[in-house]
Amino acid sequence: MREPMRRTVTGGLAALAFTLSSRSSAMAANTAPDMIIQNGRITSLDRSNPAPEAVAITGGRFSAVGDASAILPTAGPETRVIDLRGRRLIPGLFDNHLHVIRGGLNFNMELRWDGVRSLADAMDMLKRQVAITPPPQWVRIVGGFTEHQFVEKRLPTLDEINAVAPDTPVFILHLYDRALLNAAALRVVGYTKDTPNPPGGEIQRAPDGTPTGLLLARPNATVLYATLAKGPTLPFDYQLNSTRHFLRDLNRLGVTSAIDAGGGYQNYPDDYKVIQKLAEDGELTVRIAYNLFTQRPKQERDDFLRWTQSAKYQQGDDYFRLNGAGEMLVFSAADFEDFRVERPEMPPEMEPELEAVVRILVQNRWPWRLHATYDQTISRALDVFEKVNAEMPIGDLHWIFDHAETVSEKSLERIARLGGGVAVQHRMAYQGEYFVERYGACAAEATPPVAKMLEMGVKVSAGTDATRVASYNPWVALYWMTTGRTVGGLRITPERNTLDRETALRMLTEKVTWFSNEEGKKGAIMEGQLADLAVLDRDYFAVPGDEIQDITSVLTLVGGRVVHGTGDYASMAPPLPPAMPDWSPVRRFGGYQDRRAEAPGARGAFALAGARCCDAACGVHGHDHARAWAAATPAGQDQGFWGALGCSCWAF
C-alpha cells in the first residue's frame, strides 16, 4: 500500500514541478526585455556606472544597465537584440529652447540653408527650388544660417536674388537682423513708397522712396516675422505631415526631447491643434514640454489670466505637456539680440507690466522663462522677481532667463539666491562676428559665461533657439561650447571658458531636465529612466573638434521605440510619408545640410567626384560613390541617398 501511495505522491510532485516550471518559463518570457543593446561604447552619464557594456529596455524604460554577461541571458524569444558594432551610444539630446511647434507647421515650405558652406551652393539650391514652386507659393529661407558660414562671407545681393527668381516670391530671413525680399515678394506683401516704417523696423528704400527689398530690425524683429506671416500657409493635413518631417530630422540629429518656447504669431490653443493631434495619435517622435508666449502688446496680463484659468501646469503626459509661461511675458521686456545695432533700452513701463504678469504666474504656481539678452534687462527683471518673492516665494518654480549673453556675475548671484536658472543657446555661434565687431574680442570671451555659471552652481543648460535665429542642429551647440568657435570658424571663447565634451553633453541632456521639472526621469541611461537614446555615426569623444558639428545619429529611440534609423539600422526605422506638398523643398534637399558633401545634386556630384569613403564597413568607394549617387538620385528623390549608403566617414 505504501508503494503505490509513494508513487502517487511522487507523481503529484512531478506534475506540480512541471506546472511550476511551465509557469516560471512563461513568467520569464513575459518579463524578458523588449530590447537589448550591446557591443558598443555606451556613455550613460550615470557617474556610478559611466560605461556599461549593455542596456535592456522594457516598457519604454531602461530596465537594466550593466555587464553584457548579466543582461544578454535575460533575452526572451521576442527580445530584439541590437548590435552597435562598436558605435557610440548616448542619452537622447534634449534642447532647452526650440520653437519646434511653430517650426513644424512651416518646415515643409522652407528651403533650409542650415549647414551650407558656400553661397554659390545656396543660390543653386534657391534656383532649383524656384523652378518647381508653383504660384502663389513663396520660396522661404527662414533663418538657421549666417553669412559667415559661407566661404564668400556675404549674403546674396537683391540683384542676384531677382535674377534667379524674377516671378516667384522669395523671402530670405537672416538671423533676426534682416530679411531680403525679391521684387515679386514686395509686390505680394504690398510694400510701396507709401508704406510707413513699422515701429522698431525699417523698410529700406531707394532714393525715390521705392522699397528695395531689404527689411531691417531696428532694433526689434517684428517687421521681419510680420512680413513672413503674410505668406501662404499649409492646410491642416499638410501641417501634420510637415511637423512629422521636422521631428524626424530632429531625430536624425539625435534629438529626443525639446522645450518649446512658443513664438510670435503662435496663438494658444488654435496653433497647437496640429501638435495636439499628433500627440493624441501617438505620432510624436520628440517629447515636447511647451511654454505659452504672449501675443498681444499691452494685453499680456489678460493672456495669462485666461491661460492660467483654462490650462493647468504640467497637463499632458511624458510626450506632450504644459511647461509654463514665456519666453515672452511682456513685450516691454523684449531686448532683441541683433548685435549689429546698439543695445535697446527697455521702456519705463517694463517693471509694472512684468510684475503684473509674474504675480499671476506665481499665484497659479506656473514656472516662466523670460527672453533676456543683456544684463541691463536681466537686472531690471530681477528687481521685479525679488519684489514678488518677498511676498510670494518663487524658489521652487523652476523659473529661468533665456539667452543671457551678457549676464554679469552679480546678476548670476541674484538668480542663484532666488532659485532660478539660465538657459543658454548657441546664438553666438551665428552672431559672434557681429558681437566682436561691436563690443570687442575681450567682451566676447565669456558671452555667455557658461563656465562661470557652472562654477557658481547656477542651474544652466543648453539649446539652440531654432529655427530662425540659429539652426536646430544641437551638434553645432556642442561644437560651440567645446571649441569656442563660430560656424564661420572664428575663435571667440578662449580655452579656459570652454567646456570639456562630457560636461557639454550633460548640458544638452541631464541638465535640461531641471528646466522641464523632469529630474530623474530622463537625460541619462539609468534603470528606470525613459529609454531615449541616440547611436552616433562617429564617436563624439574622439573626432576632431571641428567635426563635432557634423555628427548625426544612425539610430534614435524614444521610449524604447525606433524613431529614426539609417545604414545598418535603416530597416528598423518606421516609414514616413513623402513630404507634402509635392514641390516641398524637403523632398529635394531635406533639412540640415551635410556640409561635408553639401546638399545632394550638382554640389553632391561635384564633391563626390573627388571623394573616397574611409568607412571600412562600407563597400562603396571613390568614384563608385558618385556613380551610386547618380543611379540612386533621380530628380526629387535624392534625400535618402546618404542614409541608404550608411557611410560614417568621408575624405576629400
PAPA-726792 format. One line per 3 residues: number of its first residue (from 1); their letters; for each residue x, y, z of C-alpha. Coordinates in pm, 1 decimal. Each point is the difference from the previous one (the first is absolute). Layout:
PAPA-726792
NUM = A = X Y Z  ... .
This chain:
PAPA-726792
1 = MRE = 0.0 0.0 0.0  277.3 238.9 80.3  171.8 -44.7 -333.5 .
4 = PMR = -294.5 99.9 -212.7  -59.1 289.4 234.0  362.6 100.3 -34.1 .
7 = RTV = -28.3 -17.0 -376.2  -315.7 209.6 13.2  167.4 265.2 210.6 .
10 = TGG = 305.1 -10.2 -219.0  -215.1 28.0 -309.2  -186.8 291.0 154.0 .
13 = LAA = 323.9 182.0 83.2  127.5 -53.1 -351.2  -319.6 141.2 -142.9 .
16 = LAF = 20.6 293.0 239.6  366.2 55.4 -89.8  -84.8 -8.7 -370.3 .
19 = TLS = -280.6 251.2 52.3  221.6 234.2 201.0  277.9 -33.3 -257.7 .
22 = SRS = -241.8 85.5 -279.4  -128.5 301.6 189.7  354.6 109.4 75.1 .
25 = SAM = 93.0 -21.8 -367.6  -309.6 195.8 -94.9  77.9 264.6 261.7 .
28 = AAN = 359.9 21.9 -122.9  -124.1 49.7 -355.1  -244.1 265.8 120.3 .
31 = TAP = 269.4 184.1 194.4  267.8 -28.2 -267.5  106.2 342.3 -127.0 .
34 = DMI = -145.0 138.8 -320.9  346.0 94.9 -121.1  364.4 -48.3 88.4 .
37 = IQN = 274.3 222.1 -141.3  362.6 -110.4 22.1  347.7 -6.4 -156.1 .
40 = GRI = 59.4 373.6 -6.3  146.9 290.1 194.2  -279.4 109.9 231.3 .
43 = TSL = 12.3 338.6 171.7  -263.9 -23.6 271.1  69.2 332.3 181.3 .
46 = DRS = -62.9 -199.4 317.7  308.2 74.7 208.6  -39.2 -326.4 193.2 .
49 = NPA = -16.1 -202.9 -323.1  157.0 216.2 -272.6  85.1 -259.8 -267.5 .
52 = PEA = -231.3 -301.2 12.9  36.9 -282.3 -251.4  -369.4 -44.8 -76.6 .
55 = VAI = -344.2 137.0 73.1  -340.7 -163.8 12.0  -326.2 179.2 -71.6 .
58 = TGG = -338.3 -110.8 129.4  -325.7 190.6 -33.2  169.8 310.8 -135.2 .
61 = RFS = 252.6 32.4 282.5  349.5 -120.8 70.6  -48.9 -317.9 201.8 .
64 = AVG = 364.6 -104.5 31.3  329.2 180.7 -57.5  325.3 -183.0 58.5 .
67 = DAS = 203.4 -304.0 -99.5  -88.5 -177.2 -322.1  55.1 -336.1 171.1 .
70 = AIL = -284.9 78.2 238.4  -237.5 166.4 -246.1  25.4 -213.3 -314.9 .
73 = PTA = -127.2 -321.7 167.6  -323.9 179.5 93.5  -105.3 19.3 -365.7 .
76 = GPE = -320.9 -181.0 -86.5  -123.5 -125.7 -336.2  -155.3 340.2 -76.7 .
79 = TRV = 290.2 213.9 120.3  164.5 205.9 -273.3  377.9 -1.6 44.9 .
82 = IDL = 180.9 289.1 -167.2  370.9 -16.6 -77.5  161.7 345.2 12.1 .
85 = RGR = 308.4 -126.8 -185.4  224.1 216.9 212.1  -195.7 323.5 -44.3 .
88 = RLI = -49.0 264.6 267.9  -337.0 5.9 178.8  -113.1 302.0 202.3 .
91 = PGL = -320.7 112.4 172.5  -237.9 173.6 -238.4  71.2 371.5 -37.1 .
94 = FDN = -236.0 246.1 170.5  -21.0 353.2 -146.5  -80.4 254.6 271.1 .
97 = HLH = -143.8 260.0 -240.5  -139.8 -95.4 -338.0  -292.4 145.3 -192.4 .
100 = VIR = -95.6 -348.2 -108.9  -378.2 43.3 -15.5  14.8 311.0 -218.8 .
103 = GGL = 287.5 -145.0 -199.4  -193.4 -316.1 -74.4  -294.3 187.6 -149.2 .
106 = NFN = 226.5 157.3 -262.2  286.7 -247.0 -42.0  -117.6 -147.2 -330.1 .
109 = MEL = -23.7 347.1 -155.7  351.6 105.5 94.0  323.6 -35.2 -191.4 .
112 = RWD = 263.1 -45.0 269.9  345.8 148.3 -40.9  103.7 -143.9 338.0 .
115 = GVR = 346.0 -152.1 -43.9  58.7 118.1 -358.7  357.2 130.4 -23.1 .
118 = SLA = -4.8 181.3 -334.3  -223.9 282.0 -116.0  35.7 -137.5 -351.5 .
121 = DAM = -146.9 -330.7 118.7  -273.4 180.3 193.3  -99.0 199.4 -308.2 .
124 = DML = -0.7 -316.7 -209.2  -244.4 -151.5 248.4  -214.3 313.4 -24.9 .
127 = KRQ = -1.6 -10.8 -380.2  -101.0 -365.4 -6.3  -278.6 57.4 250.2 .
130 = VAI = -134.8 302.9 -186.8  -30.7 -218.0 -310.3  -250.0 -236.5 165.0 .
133 = TPP = -192.6 233.0 233.9  -345.4 75.3 -142.4  -182.3 331.4 39.4 .
136 = PQW = -114.7 144.7 234.8  251.0 -175.3 227.2  320.9 162.3 124.0 .
139 = VRI = 350.2 -135.8 33.2  89.7 61.8 364.6  342.4 -24.3 157.4 .
142 = VGG = -87.7 66.6 358.6  309.9 29.1 214.3  230.9 -266.2 136.7 .
145 = FTE = 306.7 136.0 -177.9  242.1 291.4 0.7  189.5 166.8 -279.7 .
148 = HQF = 322.5 -83.8 187.7  -45.7 -373.7 -61.6  40.2 59.9 -375.0 .
151 = VEK = 350.2 -1.6 -143.8  -97.2 323.8 -176.7  -82.0 161.6 339.1 .
154 = RLP = -297.1 188.1 -137.5  -371.4 -19.6 -71.4  -140.0 -0.7 -352.4 .
157 = TLD = -78.7 337.1 -151.5  -354.1 93.8 -88.9  103.1 2.7 -366.2 .
160 = EIN = 125.4 -358.6 31.2  -326.4 -110.7 159.4  -210.8 175.5 -262.8 .
163 = AVA = 207.2 -158.8 -275.6  -78.7 -356.4 112.0  -358.6 80.1 103.0 .
166 = PDT = -155.5 270.8 -219.5  -359.8 -113.6 58.8  -11.0 -227.9 305.4 .
169 = PVF = -11.6 179.3 337.3  316.1 -62.5 203.5  37.0 81.0 369.8 .
172 = ILH = 341.5 -48.9 164.7  26.6 54.8 374.8  354.1 51.9 129.5 .
175 = LYD = 6.0 -53.9 377.2  -224.7 265.0 154.7  181.8 296.0 -152.8 .
178 = RAL = -133.1 17.0 -358.1  -211.2 -153.9 -269.6  52.8 7.5 -375.6 .
181 = LNA = -304.7 11.2 -227.4  13.7 -15.8 -376.7  -217.8 222.7 -215.2 .
184 = AAL = -270.3 -264.6 -27.6  -22.5 -30.3 378.7  -19.9 377.9 40.4 .
187 = RVV = -295.0 5.4 -237.5  -178.6 -276.4 191.1  43.6 156.5 345.5 .
190 = GYT = -99.9 341.4 -138.1  293.3 210.3 116.9  15.1 325.2 -200.2 .
193 = KDT = 131.8 354.1 29.1  -295.4 78.4 222.5  53.2 -285.7 247.3 .
196 = PNP = 125.5 147.5 328.4  277.7 -158.8 202.5  -145.7 -214.8 276.9 .
199 = PGG = 101.1 73.3 361.9  344.0 -144.5 63.8  63.9 -88.3 -363.3 .
202 = EIQ = 109.5 151.9 -328.6  -103.4 -58.7 -359.6  310.0 105.3 -189.4 .
205 = RAP = -72.4 222.4 -298.3  159.2 123.2 -318.9  54.4 377.5 -41.3 .
208 = DGT = -347.3 33.8 -151.6  -160.2 -171.7 302.7  -63.4 -333.6 -167.0 .
211 = PTG = 65.4 -299.4 231.4  315.7 -183.3 -103.8  -92.9 -334.4 155.4 .
214 = LLL = 218.2 27.7 310.3  -178.3 1.2 336.8  199.3 87.1 310.2 .
217 = ARP = -69.6 -66.8 367.4  72.0 331.0 169.2  4.7 -116.7 271.8 .
220 = NAT = -272.0 -270.1 8.8  -98.1 -274.1 -239.9  -372.5 68.8 -23.5 .
223 = VLY = 24.8 128.8 -356.5  173.3 -322.8 -102.8  -244.8 -256.6 129.1 .
226 = ATL = -301.4 223.2 -66.2  102.0 2.4 -366.3  57.9 -375.4 0.9 .
229 = AKG = -348.7 -49.2 142.9  -147.8 149.9 -319.0  99.6 -310.6 -195.1 .
232 = PTL = -219.1 -302.6 -77.1  -46.0 -267.6 263.4  -41.3 -375.0 -34.0 .
235 = PFD = -333.4 -176.0 51.0  -45.8 -196.2 322.2  85.0 -342.5 -145.4 .
238 = YQL = 311.8 142.2 -161.9  102.9 156.4 329.8  -30.7 -340.7 165.4 .
241 = NST = 230.6 -142.6 -265.7  235.1 297.1 28.0  32.9 -35.6 375.7 .
244 = RHF = 73.6 -371.9 -31.3  281.9 74.8 -244.6  147.5 264.1 229.6 .
247 = LRD = -10.3 -235.3 296.3  166.4 -270.5 -208.6  283.5 232.6 -94.2 .
250 = LNR = 47.4 81.3 367.7  9.5 -375.8 67.4  266.0 -30.4 -272.0 .
253 = LGV = 211.2 237.1 207.5  -57.1 -200.4 318.5  -263.2 229.3 152.7 .
256 = TSA = -261.6 -180.8 208.9  -138.1 285.4 215.9  -47.8 373.9 -26.7 .
259 = IDA = -144.8 286.9 198.2  -211.7 209.5 -235.2  36.1 371.9 67.3 .
262 = GGG = -313.9 112.2 -183.8  52.5 275.6 -253.0  -148.2 301.5 -171.3 .
265 = YQN = -319.2 -59.6 -196.7  -51.9 -332.0 181.4  -326.4 23.2 188.4 .
268 = YPD = -122.4 -244.2 260.8  -195.4 -220.7 -41.7  -73.1 56.2 -372.3 .
271 = DYK = 353.7 -50.3 -130.9  53.7 -303.0 224.6  -265.0 -217.2 -164.9 .
274 = VIQ = 249.2 -170.8 -231.5  241.8 -98.3 272.9  -290.0 -100.2 225.4 .
277 = KLA = -133.7 -227.3 -273.2  338.5 -167.1 -46.0  23.6 -48.6 375.6 .
280 = EDG = -345.8 -157.3 16.0  83.1 -231.6 -290.6  328.7 -112.8 153.3 .
283 = ELT = 203.4 148.8 -285.9  229.4 231.1 195.9  361.3 -113.2 -30.8 .
286 = VRI = 138.5 285.1 211.7  -125.9 56.1 353.7  -122.3 359.3 27.9 .
289 = AYN = -48.0 213.9 309.0  -157.8 325.0 -121.4  -9.8 353.4 136.6 .
292 = LFT = -269.0 255.2 -83.0  124.4 321.0 -165.1  -208.8 317.0 28.8 .
295 = QRP = -120.5 135.3 -334.4  -159.3 340.5 65.4  196.9 306.7 110.4 .
298 = KQE = -160.8 172.6 297.8  -236.2 -296.0 45.1  252.1 -244.2 140.3 .
301 = RDD = -163.9 -9.6 342.9  -329.2 -99.8 -158.9  171.1 -277.1 -197.1 .
304 = FLR = 147.8 -159.2 309.0  -314.2 45.0 207.8  -194.1 -187.0 -266.3 .
307 = WTQ = 260.1 -273.6 -45.6  51.5 -69.4 370.4  -376.0 -37.3 34.4 .
310 = SAK = -44.4 -227.8 -301.8  319.3 -209.4 23.5  184.7 -172.5 280.3 .
313 = YQQ = 374.7 -5.3 47.6  144.5 -339.7 -103.1  -323.4 -110.7 -165.0 .
316 = GDD = 75.6 -275.4 -250.5  241.4 -291.7 10.8  365.8 -88.4 -58.4 .
319 = YFR = -35.5 78.1 -370.6  -194.9 326.8 9.0  -48.1 216.1 304.8 .
322 = LNG = -38.4 362.2 108.8  324.3 138.7 142.6  -105.1 350.6 103.0 .
325 = AGE = 16.2 351.6 -145.0  234.3 185.2 -235.6  244.4 60.0 -154.6 .
328 = MLV = -186.5 324.2 -62.1  -178.9 118.3 313.0  -39.7 366.9 -92.0 .
331 = FSA = 105.4 177.4 -316.4  153.1 286.0 197.2  270.8 -239.4 129.1 .
334 = ADF = 106.6 -138.7 -339.3  360.1 97.8 -79.4  61.8 -154.4 -342.2 .
337 = EDF = 352.8 -130.5 -55.3  102.0 177.7 -319.4  363.9 74.3 75.7 .
340 = RVE = 25.8 209.9 -314.5  -186.5 278.4 178.8  39.7 158.6 340.5 .
343 = RPE = -156.8 -161.6 301.4  -364.0 107.3 30.0  -104.4 176.7 317.6 .
346 = MPP = -310.6 -153.5 154.2  -282.3 248.7 64.1  -102.0 115.3 349.9 .
349 = EME = -324.7 -198.0 -13.0  197.8 -326.3 -6.6  2.1 -50.3 377.1 .
352 = PEL = -371.1 54.9 77.1  -111.4 -203.6 -301.1  235.9 -283.5 82.6 .
355 = EAV = -98.5 1.4 365.5  -369.4 -33.0 -88.1  66.3 -312.0 -206.7 .
358 = VRI = 245.7 -157.6 244.5  -248.9 37.5 284.2  -259.8 -193.5 -197.9 .
361 = LVQ = 249.9 -275.0 -73.3  119.7 -29.1 358.9  -355.6 -5.2 134.4 .
364 = NRW = -72.8 -292.2 -232.3  340.7 -164.8 64.5  100.8 16.7 -365.0 .
367 = PWR = 370.5 10.5 -92.5  110.1 252.8 -257.8  283.6 75.1 -236.5 .
370 = LHA = 93.7 352.7 -103.4  188.4 95.2 -315.8  286.9 224.1 112.0 .
373 = TYD = 314.9 60.3 -201.4  168.5 275.2 201.0  92.9 30.2 365.6 .
376 = QTI = -175.2 337.5 19.5  -331.1 -171.1 -77.7  74.5 -289.9 232.5 .
379 = SRA = 81.9 233.1 289.4  -326.1 190.1 -37.4  -199.8 -322.7 -24.1 .
382 = LDV = 171.0 -128.4 315.3  -120.5 309.8 183.6  -353.8 -109.9 -84.9 .
385 = FEK = 58.5 -364.7 91.2  152.6 95.2 335.3  -293.9 226.8 77.3 .
388 = VNA = -253.2 -274.1 -71.8  209.2 -259.5 184.2  -12.4 209.8 317.5 .
391 = EMP = -375.9 -62.2 8.0  -34.0 -332.8 -185.0  307.0 -229.0 -12.9 .
394 = IGD = 107.5 -99.3 -350.7  297.0 -223.6 83.6  -176.4 -326.8 -82.3 .
397 = LHW = -147.5 107.2 -334.5  288.4 -87.1 -235.5  -14.8 345.3 -160.0 .
400 = IFD = 276.8 103.1 -239.4  161.9 264.8 -214.4  49.7 -91.5 -363.7 .
403 = HAE = 318.9 85.8 -193.4  174.8 233.8 248.3  298.5 69.8 -224.3 .
406 = TVS = 135.1 290.5 209.1  -126.5 -102.3 343.7  230.7 121.7 278.6 .
409 = EKS = 134.7 -195.4 294.6  -204.4 221.4 231.5  -318.9 -89.1 -185.5 .
412 = LER = 92.0 -368.9 7.2  34.6 21.6 377.8  -346.4 156.1 22.1 .
415 = IAR = -145.6 -269.6 -227.0  153.2 -274.3 213.7  -133.0 154.8 323.7 .
418 = LGG = -351.5 8.5 -145.0  20.2 -362.4 -118.2  -9.5 78.3 -371.7 .
421 = GVA = 193.8 -129.8 -297.2  151.0 108.4 -331.7  -69.3 -166.9 -333.1 .
424 = VQH = 278.8 77.8 -246.6  -6.1 -62.5 -374.5  257.8 2.3 -277.6 .
427 = RMA = -98.4 339.0 -142.8  357.8 121.1 32.0  105.4 -275.5 -241.4 .
430 = YQG = -201.9 191.0 -259.0  50.6 358.2 117.7  341.0 -7.5 164.4 .
433 = EYF = 161.9 200.6 -279.8  -256.4 278.1 42.6  45.5 2.9 377.1 .
436 = VER = 377.8 30.0 -32.7  -37.1 276.7 -255.3  -217.9 205.2 235.3 .
439 = YGA = 133.7 -84.7 346.4  347.9 -138.5 -60.5  167.7 -338.3 29.8 .
442 = CAA = 53.4 28.1 376.0  -370.2 49.6 64.9  -77.8 -308.8 -207.0 .
445 = EAT = 224.0 -230.8 205.1  -278.6 -89.2 243.3  -316.1 77.9 -193.0 .
448 = PPV = -191.5 -163.1 150.4  214.8 -99.8 300.1  -94.6 -367.4 -3.1 .
451 = AKM = 309.6 -124.3 183.1  -50.2 260.4 273.0  -364.0 -102.5 42.1 .
454 = LEM = 103.6 -360.9 54.4  275.2 105.6 239.0  -252.1 202.7 202.4 .
457 = GVK = -249.5 -285.5 13.9  -267.2 187.5 -194.5  -259.8 -220.7 -165.8 .
460 = VSA = 99.9 13.5 -368.1  -61.8 -202.1 -313.8  32.7 39.7 -376.6 .
463 = GTD = -209.3 9.4 -313.7  -28.2 161.5 -341.7  -279.1 265.6 -12.8 .
466 = ATR = -78.2 -134.5 -347.9  -139.9 16.8 -260.8  48.5 364.3 -96.6 .
469 = VAS = 278.0 162.5 198.6  218.4 -311.7 -15.1  -5.8 -355.0 -131.7 .
472 = YNP = -175.1 -282.2 180.5  312.2 -216.5 -24.9  102.6 -66.0 363.8 .
475 = WVA = 345.8 -118.1 -109.7  78.5 358.0 -97.3  -73.3 94.3 361.8 .
478 = LYW = 232.9 -275.1 121.5  266.9 113.8 -248.4  -36.5 360.7 120.2 .
481 = MTT = 17.3 -88.1 371.8  305.1 -225.3 -37.9  206.1 187.5 -262.4 .
484 = GRT = -106.2 359.4 65.5  -42.5 58.9 -374.2  -275.8 138.4 -217.2 .
487 = VGG = -131.0 -187.9 -302.4  212.4 241.0 -200.9  308.3 -131.7 182.3 .
490 = LRI = 76.4 306.0 216.4  137.7 -89.2 343.6  -194.0 219.0 242.7 .
493 = TPE = 24.0 -200.0 323.5  346.1 -77.3 142.0  69.0 -351.1 120.6 .
496 = RNT = -38.0 97.2 365.2  -364.8 85.3 -65.4  -87.9 -301.2 -215.8 .
499 = LDR = -141.7 -327.5 129.2  135.2 -351.5 -19.2  -207.2 -231.9 -216.5 .
502 = ETA = -170.7 -189.6 278.7  -104.8 317.5 179.5  -131.2 143.8 -325.8 .
505 = LRM = -197.1 -318.8 -65.8  -155.9 23.1 344.1  -108.8 353.1 -90.9 .
508 = LTE = -221.2 -147.0 -273.5  -126.2 -299.8 194.0  -26.8 -38.0 377.4 .
511 = KVT = 35.3 370.4 84.2  -303.1 93.5 -211.3  -229.8 -213.4 213.9 .
514 = WFS = -5.1 261.1 277.9  -136.3 248.1 -253.8  -294.4 -227.5 -76.0 .
517 = NEE = -40.0 -123.1 358.8  83.5 -357.6 -107.4  311.4 -70.4 203.3 .
520 = GKK = 72.3 -369.8 32.3  -246.6 -88.0 -274.4  231.8 29.9 -301.3 .
523 = GAI = 332.5 142.0 -109.7  217.1 -298.3 94.3  15.1 -372.5 -69.1 .
526 = MEG = -105.2 -133.8 337.8  -244.0 -263.2 116.2  -348.4 145.8 22.0 .
529 = QLA = 60.7 298.3 -227.3  -178.5 44.2 -331.7  179.6 -193.7 -272.7 .
532 = DLA = 95.3 292.6 -224.9  334.2 -39.7 -176.3  205.0 63.7 -312.1 .
535 = VLD = 265.4 -214.3 -167.7  249.8 229.2 -173.1  151.6 -25.0 -345.3 .
538 = RDY = 340.5 83.5 151.1  145.9 22.7 346.7  -76.3 336.7 157.5 .
541 = FAV = 284.0 -51.0 247.7  261.6 -79.9 -265.6  -63.0 212.5 -310.8 .
544 = PGD = 187.1 328.4 -54.5  -183.4 298.1 144.8  -103.6 139.8 -335.7 .
547 = EIQ = -175.8 -326.9 -87.2  -229.5 9.0 301.6  -243.2 217.2 -193.9 .
550 = DIT = -27.5 -273.4 -267.2  -113.4 -281.5 230.8  -334.8 -165.4 -66.3 .
553 = SVL = -181.7 -297.3 145.3  -23.9 -333.1 -178.6  -259.9 -129.2 246.5 .
556 = TLV = -227.6 202.7 226.3  -241.6 -140.5 257.5  -271.0 180.0 195.0 .
559 = GGR = -158.6 -203.4 275.2  170.7 -310.5 -134.7  -166.5 53.4 -338.1 .
562 = VVH = 209.0 43.7 -313.5  -78.0 342.5 -148.5  295.7 30.0 -237.2 .
565 = GTG = 241.5 -242.2 -156.8  246.2 5.3 -284.1  274.3 -220.9 -139.3 .
568 = DYA = 10.0 -325.0 197.8  -320.1 103.0 176.5  -200.4 135.0 -294.5 .
571 = SMA = -237.4 -296.2 -4.1  -96.4 70.6 362.2  -116.3 354.5 -70.1 .
574 = PPL = -374.8 60.5 -30.1  -112.8 120.0 -343.8  -65.2 369.5 -46.2 .
577 = PPA = -239.7 119.4 -272.0  149.6 227.0 -268.4  18.5 367.1 86.9 .
580 = MPD = -310.9 195.0 -97.2  -52.6 187.2 -228.7  184.1 -167.9 -286.3 .
583 = WSP = 204.8 315.0 -65.7  124.4 10.2 360.2  371.6 82.9 33.5 .
586 = VRR = 20.2 -284.1 251.6  -52.7 -254.1 -278.6  307.3 117.6 -186.5 .
589 = FGG = 230.0 140.0 267.0  -114.4 -130.0 337.8  72.9 216.8 303.5 .
592 = YQD = 341.7 70.3 149.9  254.9 -35.0 -280.1  305.9 -222.6 29.8 .
595 = RRA = 286.0 245.0 -39.5  242.4 -280.5 -91.5  -172.7 -83.4 -326.2 .
598 = EAP = -239.0 295.4 -8.9  -352.8 -63.0 -119.2  -55.5 -279.1 -250.9 .
601 = GAR = -20.6 115.8 -358.7  254.8 198.6 -193.9  199.7 69.9 313.9 .
604 = GAF = -14.8 -360.9 117.0  121.5 -127.6 -334.2  286.3 248.5 -0.6 .
607 = ALA = 104.2 -95.5 352.1  -22.8 -370.9 -62.7  203.1 13.5 -319.7 .
610 = GAR = 308.2 52.8 214.4  -110.7 -189.6 306.8  74.0 -334.0 150.0 .
613 = CCD = -180.4 -165.9 285.6  226.3 -101.3 285.1  -262.6 -197.9 187.8 .
616 = AAC = 136.5 -353.6 4.3  -350.7 -139.0 32.9  -110.0 160.9 -325.0 .
619 = GVH = 58.9 -181.1 -327.1  -36.8 303.8 -225.3  310.6 210.8 -56.3 .
622 = GHD = 129.7 296.2 -198.8  -165.6 59.9 -334.4  -224.8 -297.5 64.1 .
625 = HAR = -177.0 225.9 246.0  -58.9 256.2 -271.7  -139.1 -266.3 -231.6 .
628 = AWA = -216.9 -138.6 280.0  -126.3 349.1 71.6  -89.3 55.2 -364.2 .
631 = AAT = -189.3 -328.2 -15.2  -178.7 53.0 328.5  -109.0 359.3 -37.0 .
634 = PAG = -244.6 76.4 -279.5  -146.8 348.1 22.7  -176.1 59.8 327.3 .
637 = QDQ = 110.3 -329.5 157.1  348.9 73.8 125.3  -82.4 56.7 366.4 .
640 = GFW = 45.2 -357.6 116.4  322.9 -81.2 -183.1  243.4 75.7 280.6 .
643 = GAL = -198.4 -201.1 249.6  -25.9 -291.4 -241.6  377.7 -12.3 -37.2 .
646 = GCS = 47.3 13.1 375.6  348.6 150.0 -29.0  145.9 145.0 315.9 .
649 = CWA = 316.9 165.3 -125.6  104.8 199.6 -304.4  340.7 110.3 -121.7 .
652 = F = 64.4 245.4 -284.0 .
